[in-house]
Amino acid sequence: MSHTSHDVSAVITFHREGLLAHTTLLSIERCRRFAEEAGLSVEFVITLDNADVETLRVVKGHQALRPGDQLHEVDYRDLSTCRNHAIQHARGRYIGTFDGDDYFSANWIARCVELIRQHGEKFIYHPEIMFAFGAWNAYWWQVDQLDEYYRPGALLITNYWNACAFAARSVFERCPYHVSRVGEAGFGFEDWHWNCETIAHGFVHRLARGTVRFERRKHGGSLNIAHQQVGAVIRPSIFFEQL
């Protein structure tokens, strides 16, 4: 769908978060209201991928949902395909990806739009600071591709940026996510692969200074843990051929 009727589409993926989906939607709604105060229009485009009964109940009946928001019940059992599905149906000029059990600083959406409008649509933005909580507590600053700490070769062994990305719609249309079902072919880390592919296509990953993502770490059942259990590796990328 190429028609744009909103400034921003918040692409939110759920599967089996249960009650955790409630506070996540409250957090993203806070981002939406902050953005609206800056004159932006924001829609939610939500996928419920093979969701359990509790997650369906919490999300479908949530107070943050508005008549213009989109809910898509799907059975892809794949985060990448869910994001692509939502982006195809999104009506915003800018796209932000959100996981279903994390929290975000209120200025996240508005700040990213401000930066893209200021610097151009070749830039992809990530939160400046990450706070992990739950099974593991930590905080760290992410790397800006234009700063001295960025080393292209490091992407062979580590992912500089988390899955929370914000960019112009055209970025996601040119570089869709690749299927990454853990356990099928040994490939995982769809966000890592997407980061590499976008760089290879000329896009630049930046930090939205003053923004924060609060990332939930679980003792079990998360995609990160599933990757570790099967020894998943990143899919081949044209980025590595350019090093």
N, C-alpha and C positions, 0 to 999 in steps of 0.2 A: 504494500500500500504506500503510494508516494504522496498522497494528500496530507498536508500538515495543517492542523487546526489548533494546535497547542504549541507553546514554546518548548515545553519539556515533557517527555514521557519517562516516568519512573518505572523501569522494568523490574518486577519483584518476583522471585521464584520461591515457591513453597512446595514441600512434599509431605513431610511428617514431623513438622515442628510442634504441633499441638498448641498448648497454651503460650508457648514462646512467641508464636505469631502475633499475639495480641500486643505485646510491648514493642515489637518491631514495627508494626503498623502505626502505633502511636508515635514512634520516633520519626518515621518517614513522613507522617502527616505534619509533624512539627516542622520538618524541612519544607514541606509544601506551603504551609502558612507563612513561613518566613519569606519564601520566594514570592508569594502573592503580594506581600507587603512591598516588595521591590518591583511590582508591576508585571510579574510573570504568570502565565497560565500553566498549570501542571496537571497531567492525568496520571493515574495509576494503571499500569498494564500488568496484571497478575496472572501467573500460571500456577495451577495446582496439579502437579505431576504425580499421578498415582497416589494422591493424597489420602491419608487415613480419615476416618469419620470425625475425629476431634479437630483436626486441622481444617477440614471443610467447614465445620460448624463455626469455629472461631473466625475464619477469614470471611466467609459469606455474610455473617451477621455483624461484622465489625463496624463500629461507629465512624471510622475514618472514611469508609467507602462512600462515594457520591454517585449520583445517577449517570454521570458521563464516564466513570471508570470502567475498565474492562476486566472481566474474569474469564479465564480460559481453563477449563478442565481437560487435561491431556493425559496420555499414557505413554510418553516417550521413555520414561525412566532414564533420562539423560539431561543433565544441566545445560549443556551446550545447545541441544536441540530446542529446549524450552526457551532459552534466550533468543535464539533465531526466530522462533515462532512469535514471541512477543514483539520483537522488533519489526517483523513483517506487518503486524497489526497496529503498531504504534502510530500516533498522529502528531508527534512532536518533532520540532526541528532538531532538538538535542535529546540525547538518550543517556540515562544514568542507570547502571545495573546495581541491584540491591539483593543481598542474600536474606533469607527469611527468618534469621534468628540473631541478627546483629543490630547495632544502634549507630546513629550518625549525628554529628554536630548539626545544629539547626541551620547553620549557614551553608551547608554543603552544596545544595542545588544552586542557590543564588550566586555563590562565589564562583562556581564553575562557569556558569553562563556569563558572568561578568568578565572572566579571564578569556574565554573563547572569543567573545565579542571584541575584546581589546587586542588580542594577539593573533587571532585567525583560527580557521577550522582544521588546520593540520595538527593541532595539539590535542592530546588526550590527557585528562587530569585524574589524579588520584589524591586521596587524603594525605595531608602532610604527616600526620602522626597516627600511629596505630597503637591501640590499647587492647591487649589480649586479656580475657578474664574467664573464669570458670576453672577448668582442669589445669590451666596454666596461666599464670599472671605475669605480664611483662608489658613493656612499651618500647617503641623504637620509632625513629624517623625513616621514612622511605627516601629513595634516591631520585633526584631530578636528573633527567637525561642530559641536561645542559650544564650540570655542575661537575666539578672535578672528580667527585667520587664515582661517577658512572664509568664502568669499564665494559665494553661490548662483550669481551670474552667471558666475563663472569656469568653471563646468561647461559653458558654451557652447563653450569653446575648449580645455579640458584635463580630464583625468580625475584626480580627486584620489586615487583608491584603486586598487590593483592587484587582480588577479583572485582573490587569496587572501582569501576571506571566510568568516566563521564566524557562524552565527546559529541561532535556533530553526528547526526543520523547517517550522513554519507560515509563516515568512517566504518560504522558497523555494516553498512550495505556492501562496501568494497571488501571488507575483511570479516566475513561471518565466522562464527565459532565452529570448530570441527568436533564431530562426535567423539565423546570420550567416556564410554561406558567401562568403568573399572572392571577388570577381570575378563573382558572379551578378547582383546588383542594385546593387552599389556601396556596400552597407551593411556596416559592420564594427564592431569594438570592442564586442563583446557585453557585456563587463564594465562598461564605461563606461555603456552604455545601461541595464544592470541597476541600477547605482548610482543613476542618475537616477529610474528607475521606482520603486525602493523608497522613495526620499525622498518622491516624490509620493504614495505610499500611507501615509505617516506614520511610516516607519521612520527610524532615526537611525544614522549611521555613526560609530563611535567607534574609538579606538586601544586595543589591549590593551598597556598599558605594560609594558615589559620584554621584549617579544617581537620576533623578527627573522625576516625572510624573505630568503634568499639566492637571487637571481634570475639565472638563466643568460641571458646575451646572446650570440647566435650571429652569425656572419658571414653566414649564409644559411640559408634553410629555416624560419625562425620565422614565427609568425603576425603579429608586429609588422612584420616586413619585408614580408610579403605585403600588409598593409594599405597600407604606404607605396608599394609598387610600383604598385598599382591606384588610388591616391588615394581610398581608402575614407573614408566619412563615417559618423558615428553615426546610427542610425535615429531618426526622430522620436519624441519622448517627451512624455507629458502633463506632465512636470516643467517643460518649457520654456514650456508654455502658462500655467503658474502664476506665472512670474516677473513 
